[in-house]
Amino acid sequence: MTTIARIASDDQLASGAELLERYLEYLRIQRNLSPYTIRNYRSDLGHFLNWLHGQGLDLEDVSRTTYREYLGALQAAQVAPGSLRRRGSTVKAFFKHLYTHGEIPTNPLKLATTPRQPQRLPEFLSVEQVEALLAAPDLHTPVGLRDRAILESLYGAGLRVSELVSLTLASIDWENSMLRVRGKGDKERVVMLGQAARSALVDYLQQGRDVLISEKSGEALWLNRFGGQLSARAVQLAVRRYALAAGLPSDVHPHVLRHSFATHMLEGGADVRVVQELLGHASVATTQIYTHVTEAAKRAAVTTGLDGVSEQMRERYEERRGNGNRGADEKRWG
């Protein structure tokens, strides 16, 4: 790996750090990205700047060759392919921003490429598995009532966990059985509440939230056992705990319920554009991957069915062959 002997000065490092802070501020104010997303940007770009420093390089020294060497260093460190692609894309976006806003005279990474991500079909649960998961919480406790309503909302409305935990009491439109949620980029959308989710919410609000409420609860819809707003991490842990209790794989997470919602909607005949709107996807192409999931399931069902037919035909052939052989033996020795 090429190493430049010149060591970047403190001023050059400060310049890179300053550009990074301005970029993060732009993402926060202009792009309305969540604190979690901005934290990831800070981590990824901070790692890149530190790597540059270790190579004796500054931002102005970056080229496509430098970029490839950085990706090579990540691969050598056995960074997961998904994380490698994310870090590479983040670095490219950073330089595009610097060029667009006049911070650098040219964009050295304009033609740089990042390893493509092979298309992975989303993981989802069967209807029977979803039913088992929804039945796992203990409805005799306030926390159980809360968690049942959470699971029903994640699945029945196709919510992201970040959207779920940011809900307030004012987010619920009881008259129209709808929720107003804030999605990616702080965009608001309306999702429908099915009867099961609506009933679970009513039970939680009447018998669960009133027990958990405290002076610090405010308007937050979901409360923890201390009366504060429930965190996304707490929801993730709860989903995993109920999945294990229901006999499901241990890697079930909230987004699997969103995948399941989309897949079951399309399997039930819903129009892909309607599902796109309910999920809050900017592009229908993102939603269409779920049609591949349903097609894959159909292919698997056909394959299984054909395998069964083939097995029956083989058994019948063996049976006929056996009968024919017995007849020949009888003639030979009779």
C-alpha positions in Angstrom: 0.0 0.0 0.0 1.4 3.4 -1.0 2.4 5.7 1.8 3.2 9.4 1.4 6.1 10.5 3.5 4.9 14.0 4.2 3.0 14.2 7.5 -0.1 16.4 7.6 0.2 19.4 9.8 -2.0 20.3 12.7 -3.6 23.0 10.6 -4.4 20.6 7.8 -6.0 18.2 10.3 -8.0 21.0 11.9 -9.2 21.9 8.4 -10.4 18.4 7.7 -12.2 18.3 11.1 -13.7 21.7 10.5 -15.0 20.6 7.1 -16.5 17.5 8.7 -18.3 19.5 11.4 -19.8 21.8 8.7 -20.9 18.8 6.7 -22.6 17.2 9.7 -24.3 20.5 10.5 -25.6 20.6 6.9 -27.0 17.1 7.3 -28.7 18.0 10.5 -30.3 21.3 9.5 -30.7 21.0 5.7 -31.3 17.3 5.3 -33.1 16.8 8.6 -31.2 13.5 9.3 -31.7 11.8 12.6 -29.1 12.0 15.4 -28.5 8.3 14.9 -27.7 8.7 11.2 -25.5 11.7 11.8 -23.6 9.8 14.5 -22.9 7.1 11.9 -21.7 9.7 9.4 -19.4 11.2 12.1 -18.0 7.7 12.9 -17.4 6.7 9.3 -15.8 10.0 8.2 -13.8 10.3 11.4 -12.4 6.8 10.6 -11.5 7.9 7.1 -9.8 11.1 8.3 -7.8 9.1 10.9 -6.7 6.7 8.2 -5.6 9.6 6.0 -3.6 11.0 8.8 -1.9 7.6 9.4 -0.9 7.6 5.7 0.5 11.1 5.9 -2.2 12.5 3.7 -4.7 15.3 3.9 -8.0 15.8 2.1 -6.4 17.6 -0.8 -4.3 14.5 -1.5 -7.2 12.2 -2.0 -7.6 10.5 -5.4 -9.3 7.5 -6.7 -6.2 5.5 -6.0 -6.3 6.7 -2.3 -10.0 5.7 -2.2 -9.2 2.2 -3.5 -6.4 1.8 -1.0 -8.8 2.8 1.8 -11.3 0.2 0.8 -8.5 -2.3 0.6 -7.5 -1.4 4.1 -11.1 -2.0 5.3 -11.1 -5.4 3.5 -7.8 -6.4 5.1 -9.3 -5.5 8.5 -12.1 -7.9 7.7 -14.8 -5.2 7.8 -18.1 -6.7 6.8 -19.1 -6.1 3.1 -22.2 -4.1 4.1 -20.2 -1.8 6.4 -17.4 -1.4 3.8 -20.0 -0.3 1.1 -21.6 2.1 3.6 -18.3 3.7 4.6 -17.2 4.0 0.9 -20.5 5.6 0.0 -20.3 8.0 2.9 -16.8 9.1 1.9 -18.0 9.7 -1.7 -21.0 11.7 -0.5 -18.7 13.8 1.7 -16.5 14.8 -1.3 -19.4 15.4 -3.5 -20.8 17.9 -0.9 -17.4 19.6 -0.5 -17.2 20.1 -4.3 -20.8 21.2 -4.7 -20.4 23.8 -1.9 -17.1 25.2 -3.2 -14.9 23.7 -0.5 -12.6 21.9 -3.0 -11.9 22.8 -6.6 -12.6 19.3 -8.1 -14.3 16.1 -6.9 -11.5 13.5 -7.0 -14.0 10.7 -6.3 -16.6 11.6 -9.0 -15.8 8.5 -11.0 -14.8 6.3 -8.1 -16.8 3.1 -7.7 -17.9 1.3 -4.5 -18.3 -2.5 -4.5 -21.9 -3.3 -5.4 -24.1 -4.9 -2.9 -25.7 -8.2 -4.0 -29.5 -8.0 -3.8 -30.7 -9.7 -0.7 -34.3 -10.5 -0.3 -35.8 -9.1 2.9 -36.3 -11.5 5.8 -39.9 -12.0 6.8 -42.1 -14.1 9.1 -44.9 -16.3 8.0 -48.5 -15.4 9.1 -48.3 -18.2 11.6 -45.0 -16.9 13.0 -46.4 -13.4 13.3 -49.4 -14.7 15.2 -47.2 -16.6 17.6 -45.1 -13.5 18.2 -48.2 -11.3 18.8 -49.5 -13.8 21.3 -46.3 -13.8 23.4 -46.8 -10.7 25.7 -48.5 -11.2 29.0 -51.7 -9.1 28.7 -52.2 -9.2 32.5 -49.4 -6.6 33.0 -49.1 -2.9 31.9 -45.8 -3.8 30.1 -47.4 -6.7 28.4 -50.3 -4.6 27.2 -47.8 -2.0 25.9 -45.7 -4.6 24.1 -48.7 -6.2 22.5 -49.7 -2.8 21.1 -46.1 -2.1 20.0 -45.9 -5.4 18.1 -49.4 -4.8 16.5 -48.3 -1.4 15.4 -44.9 -2.5 14.0 -46.6 -5.2 12.0 -50.0 -3.8 11.3 -48.8 -0.4 10.2 -45.3 -1.3 8.8 -43.5 1.2 11.0 -39.8 1.6 11.4 -38.7 1.4 15.1 -37.6 5.0 15.0 -41.0 6.1 13.8 -42.7 4.0 16.5 -40.8 5.4 19.4 -41.3 9.0 18.3 -45.1 8.7 18.4 -47.0 10.9 20.7 -50.6 10.9 21.9 -51.4 13.5 19.3 -50.1 11.1 16.5 -53.3 9.0 16.8 -56.3 9.9 14.7 -59.0 7.9 16.4 -61.8 9.0 14.1 -60.1 7.7 11.0 -58.1 4.9 12.6 -54.8 6.4 11.4 -51.3 7.3 12.7 -49.3 10.3 11.7 -45.6 9.4 11.7 -42.3 11.1 11.0 -40.2 9.0 8.6 -36.8 9.5 7.0 -35.8 13.1 6.3 -38.5 14.2 8.9 -41.2 13.5 6.3 -44.7 13.0 7.6 -46.9 10.3 6.3 -50.2 8.7 7.4 -50.6 5.0 8.0 -53.7 3.0 8.6 -54.5 1.3 11.9 -56.1 -2.1 11.5 -58.7 -3.3 14.0 -56.3 -5.5 15.9 -53.7 -2.7 16.3 -56.4 -0.2 17.3 -57.9 -2.5 19.9 -54.4 -3.2 21.3 -53.7 0.6 21.5 -57.0 1.2 23.4 -56.2 -1.5 25.9 -52.7 -0.1 26.5 -53.9 3.4 26.9 -56.7 2.5 29.3 -54.9 -0.2 31.4 -51.2 0.1 30.7 -50.0 3.7 30.1 -52.1 5.1 32.9 -50.2 2.8 35.3 -46.7 3.6 33.9 -47.3 7.4 33.6 -45.1 9.8 35.7 -44.4 13.5 35.8 -41.7 13.0 33.1 -44.0 11.2 30.6 -45.2 14.2 28.7 -47.0 13.4 25.5 -44.9 10.3 24.6 -47.1 7.4 23.6 -44.8 4.6 24.7 -43.5 4.6 28.3 -40.9 2.6 30.0 -41.4 1.2 33.5 -40.1 4.5 35.0 -42.6 6.6 33.1 -40.0 8.0 30.6 -40.2 7.7 26.8 -39.4 4.2 25.6 -36.1 3.9 23.6 -35.6 2.1 20.2 -33.1 -0.2 21.9 -35.7 -1.3 24.5 -38.1 -2.1 21.6 -35.4 -4.2 19.8 -34.7 -6.2 23.0 -38.4 -6.8 23.7 -39.0 -8.0 20.1 -36.1 -10.5 20.4 -37.3 -11.6 23.9 -40.8 -12.3 22.6 -39.5 -14.0 19.5 -37.5 -16.5 21.6 -40.6 -17.0 23.8 -42.6 -17.8 20.7 -40.0 -20.3 19.4 -38.8 -18.1 16.6 -35.2 -17.4 15.6 -33.2 -15.2 18.0 -32.3 -12.7 15.2 -35.8 -11.4 14.8 -35.8 -7.6 15.0 -38.4 -4.9 14.6 -37.7 -4.3 10.9 -38.5 -8.0 10.2 -42.1 -7.1 11.1 -42.1 -4.2 8.6 -40.8 -6.6 6.0 -43.5 -9.1 6.9 -46.2 -6.4 6.7 -45.1 -5.5 3.1 -44.8 -9.1 2.0 -48.2 -10.2 3.4 -49.8 -7.1 1.9 -48.5 -7.9 -1.6 -49.3 -11.6 -1.2 -52.9 -10.5 -0.3 -53.1 -8.6 -3.6 -52.4 -5.0 -2.5 -51.1 -2.7 -5.2 -47.4 -2.1 -5.0 -48.0 1.7 -5.1 -50.3 1.6 -2.1 -47.7 -0.4 -0.2 -45.0 2.1 -1.2 -47.1 4.9 0.2 -47.8 3.1 3.5 -44.1 2.2 3.9 -43.0 5.8 3.1 -40.6 4.7 0.3 -39.4 7.5 -1.9 -39.0 5.1 -4.9 -41.3 2.3 -5.9 -38.2 0.3 -6.8 -37.5 -0.1 -3.1 -41.0 -1.5 -2.6 -40.8 -3.8 -5.6 -38.1 -6.0 -3.9 -41.0 -7.4 -1.8 -42.6 -8.6 -5.0 -39.4 -10.6 -5.5 -39.9 -12.1 -2.1 -43.4 -13.2 -2.9 -42.2 -14.6 -6.3 -39.4 -16.5 -4.5 -42.0 -17.9 -2.1 -44.2 -19.0 -5.0 -41.2 -20.6 -6.8 -40.3 -22.5 -3.6 -43.9 -23.7 -3.2 -44.0 -24.9 -6.8 -40.6 -26.6 -6.4 -41.7 -28.3 -3.2 -45.0 -29.4 -4.9 -43.2 -30.7 -7.9 -40.7 -32.6 -5.7 -43.7 -34.2 -4.0 -45.2 -35.2 -7.4 -41.9 -36.5 -8.6 -41.5 -38.6 -5.5 -45.0 -40.1 -5.9 -44.3 -40.9 -9.6 -41.0 -42.6 -8.6 -42.8 -44.7 -6.0 -45.4 -45.7 -8.5 -42.7 -46.6 -11.1 -40.9 -48.7 -8.5 -44.1 -50.4 -7.6 -45.0 -51.2 -11.2 -41.5 -52.4 -11.9 -41.6 -54.6 -8.8 -45.0 -56.1 -9.9 -43.6 -56.7 -13.4 -40.5 -58.5 -12.1 -42.7 -60.7 -9.9 -44.8 -61.6 -12.9 -41.7 -62.6 -14.9 -40.3 -64.7 -12.0 -43.6 -66.5 -11.7 -43.5 -67.4 -15.4 -39.9 -68.5 -15.2 -40.3 -70.7 -12.2 -44.0 -71.6 -12.3 
